[in-house]
């Protein structure tokens, strides 16, 4: 099976062109290829597939084999992949995901390489029942939640997948490998949760670390950056319709939470290598 490894500011996945390849049992394959010692090493597996609703379809699997609804960094990588691998010559493309159709704009340089991809991520979901969060509130904004004996003010947002955002200082010193699982598996979140730890720099800049359900701490999370920008606006740290620069461990994303509640994400995508996986 031919594959391509790509990353979006450090969020790395194994990409398979399912116009040419057939992938059976993608859950098991994702576990195998993601293993850093016995596999290739990645945050998971992404399948690029035909679609009856859009130009392309994406399925994404976490490192533990669970299927995700959406991944912002993977959408940008797919945009670069399909253009530079010759699957399309369009710079405006549609992508079917498990959380709906996403709209991609490719910014191509003079060498015909995709430098940046902007994704219209759709509207942020704030109804706790749709995120989902077990709560009767209309919005889950800065709500005190006890996690492993400590109380945090948490804001919950869905960008096609669920996120819990908390604002704190000194995020570089957080031991996420210890605290992350307590958030991910908290009883409030019936489908588990992705958790963003945010440090406010100013009203246009945030620092971010993320614990992703099924993968642990990753260098970046596009949907998490979008959710964090929304949460920053809801908590009064930033403003709607103004671009927010988010520094993640793997690089930077630029997010705009618009007044119509849609979210725009702009960032890079990079190839790492092509290879062949020996299917057992």
N, C-alpha and C positions, 0 to 999 in steps of 0.2 A: 504494500500500500504506500503510494507516494504521499508525502505530507510537507507542509511548510510551517516553520515555527516563526511567529511574529510576536511583537509586543507593542502595547500602547502605554507609553511612559512606565514601563517595567511590569505591567500586567500581561504576562506571557501565556499564550495558548498554542496548542497544536491545531493547525487548520488543514482540513481535508476537502478537496474539491470533489463533491459528490455528483458532479456532472460526468466525472470520469471514474470515480471509485465507488464501490459499494461497501458500506460499513454495517456489519452485523454486530449486535450487542454493544452499542456505543457506550453504555454505562460501564461495562467491564473494560472496554478499550480505554476510556478516559482514566480509570484508575491505573491501568498498566503504563500508558504513555506519560502520565504525570509524575510517576515515581522518579525521584531525582537520582537514585542509585541503580535501579533495575530497568528504568525506562528511558525517556528522553529528558524529562524534567519540565514541568509546566504547572500553571494554575488550573489547567483543564483542557478540554477538547471542544473544538468548534467545527461544525459541519456546514459547508456552503452548498446549498441545495437549490434545485428548481422550485419555482413558486407559481401557483395559479392566480395569486393576488397581487404580486409585486415583481420587480425585476429579479430578485433573489430571495431565498429563505435562509434563515440561520437557526440552527439548533446548537445549544451550548450546554456542556456538562462540566460540573465542578470536579476537582481532584478526587473527591470521595465517590464519584459516580452519580451523584444526584443531578437532575436536570434543572437548569436555571431558566427563568423566564426571559432574562434580558441581561446584557452587559454592554455598557457604553463604550469601553475601550475596544471590545471585539467588533462592534459595529464600524468603528473607524478603520480597524485593520481590514475588515472585509471590503470597505470602500477602496482602499489602496490595492488589495489583492485583485479584485475583479477588474480594475482598470489596468494595472500594470501587467497582469497575466493575460490580458487580451480577451476577457470574457465580456467586456463592454467597452464602448468608446464614449459613453455618456458621462458627463460630470455632475448630473443631477439624477440620482437613482433612488429607488424605493427598496426597502428591505423588510420582509416579513419576519416577525419574531413572535415568540409565545406571548408577548404583551402588546401585540398590534403592529401596524405598519410604521416604520421609521423612515424619515426622509433625509438623505445624505447629500451634501454639497461638497464636491471635491475641488480643492485648490491645486492646480497643476502648474508646475514651473516650465521654463523654456526647454528643459531636457525631457519634458513629457513625464515627469515623475510627480506623484502626489505628495505634496509637502504637508498639507493640513486637511483635515476633514471636519466639516461642521455637521452636527446631527441635530435635527429637530426631534427632541425626545418626547414630544407630546406634553400633555398637561400633567402636572403633579397631582397625585391623589392624596387628599388630606383626611378623608373619612376613615376613622379607625377600623370600621367594619370591613372596608375594602382593602386595607393595607396588608394583612389584617393584624389588628391589636384588640385584645379583649378589653373593651372599654365602652361606656355609654356616652362619652364625651363627643361633641360634634367635631372637635379637632384636638389632637393630642400634642399640645404645645407647651414645652417647659413643665411637664408634669413630674412631680417627685416620684421616683421609683426606687425601691430598695433592691439592690443587686449585691448579693453575697455580703449582706450586713452593712452596706454603705448606700446612702441616698444620693441619687443623681437627678438633675432636671433633664428630662428626655423629651425630644420632639420627634414625632414619627411621620414619615413621608414614604409614599410608594412612587417609584419611577418605573413601574412595571415589575419591580421586586421590592421587598420591604426593607426599610432603613430606620434605624434609631440613631438620632444625632444628639450628641451632648457637647457642651462648650466648657472647656477647662483650660488650665495653664500647664505648662511643662510637659507637653505631650511626648517630647523626645525621650523622656525618662519613664514613660509608662511601660509596665511589663504586660503587654497585651497577650502573650502566650498564657499568662495566668488568669487575667481578668476576662479576656475575650469570650471564652466558652460560657461563662456565666451569663453574659448578655445574650449570646446566640441562642441559648437553650432556656431562657427565662420563660416562666409560665404565662406571661402576658402575650407571647408571640407563638401562636399555634403552628406556624409554618417556619419557625426559627426566624432569625433576623440578622441583617448586616448592620454593623455598628461603626459609626464614624466619630472619632475623637477630634474635636476642632479647637484650634487656638486662634483667636481673633487678632490679627495684626493691625488692621485699620478697617474703615468702612468699605474698602474695595479689595481687601486681601485676607485670605485665610490660610492657615497651615492645617494639614489633615493627615491623620493615620486611620487605617481602616482594618477591621476584623470582618472577613467575609464568611458567611455561613458555608460550610462545606470545604473551605480552602484555607482558613486561618488568616493570619495577616498577609496582605499582599502589598506590592509596591504602589498600586493604584487601583481605583475603582471609579469608572466613569459615572455610573448611576449614583454612586455614593457621593461624588462631588456635586452632582446635580441636586441631590436631596439635601446636602449640606448648605448649598447656596439658598435653596428655598427656606430651610430652617433658619438661616442667618437673617433673611428678610423678615420672617415671621416673628423672630425674637428681637428685631430692631437693630441688629448689628450692621446690616447692609440695606440697600434700597432696590426696589423693583425697577426693571428697565435699564439698569446700569450693570455693566460687565464686572464680574467678580473674578479675580485671579486667585486660583487655589493651588498652593504648593503641596504636592504629594511626594512621597519618598522617591518615586520614579521620575518625577518631572512635573510640569505645570499644565493645568487646564484652565480655559476661560469659559465661564458660565454666565448666562443671562437669564434671570427669572422675569419673564415679561408680565405685563399687567393683565393679559388674557390667561395667565397661569400656565402658559407653555414654557418650556425650558430649552434653551439652545446651548449646546456644548461644542467647543472647538478645541482641537488638539491634534498632535501628530500620531503617526503610526509607522512602524519600522519592520522590515524583514530581518530575520536573524539567519535562517538557513533553510535549505530544502534537503529532504532526505527520503529514505525508504525504510518503512517499518515492516519487519518480517512477521506477518500474521501467523500466530500459532493455532 
